[in-house]
Amino acid sequence: MELATEKLVEKKIIDWSKDICPIYKIYYNGARFGLQFEVYIFYETDKELQTNIASGKTELTKTEFLRILQELNCSHEISSGVCFEFDSHENVVKNYEGNYFLKLR
């Protein structure tokens, strides 16, 4: 996915989430060489993460994210499969010294 499209997808999903389950940060690992398109969505706190999982809001987020990809004609990402991982910024700070690179590798 091109950088401009990534930024547009990110803006759309963050705007959508503001009143539902505010997203703190998003990272991608693009679909290359037949690999899945990976989406890492972070909420600010562990409590928000657990609440959003329990209430089904992470599933709503997946559905909306896929809808946005479809709307923007990101068929390559969808066809290669999309893998979602949800976590919290609080966890990254506690367990990875606040370093998202360490968390994502």
CORVEN-V934883 format. One record per residue. RES is the residue in one letter. D_FIRST is the distance of its C-alpha to the first C-alpha in whole Angstrom. Layout:
# CORVEN-V934883
RES|D_FIRST, RES|D_FIRST
This chain:
# CORVEN-V934883
M|0, E|4, L|6, A|8, T|6, E|6, K|10, L|11, V|10, E|12, K|15, K|15, I|16, I|18, D|20, W|20, S|22, K|24, D|27, I|26, C|25, P|24, I|21, Y|21, K|18, I|14, Y|13, Y|10, N|10, G|6, A|8, R|9, F|13, G|13, L|13, Q|12, F|9, E|12, V|12, Y|15, I|17, F|20, Y|23, E|26, T|29, D|29, K|32, E|29, L|27, Q|30, T|31, N|27, I|27, A|31, S|30, G|28, K|25, T|23, E|23, L|22, T|19, K|18, T|19, E|18, F|14, L|14, R|16, I|13, L|10, Q|13, E|14, L|11, N|10, C|7, S|10, H|8, E|7, I|11, S|13, S|12, G|13, V|13, C|15, F|16, E|18, F|20, D|23, S|24, H|25, E|28, N|28, V|25, V|28, K|31, N|30, Y|27, E|29, G|26, N|24, Y|20, F|20, L|23, K|22, L|18, R|20
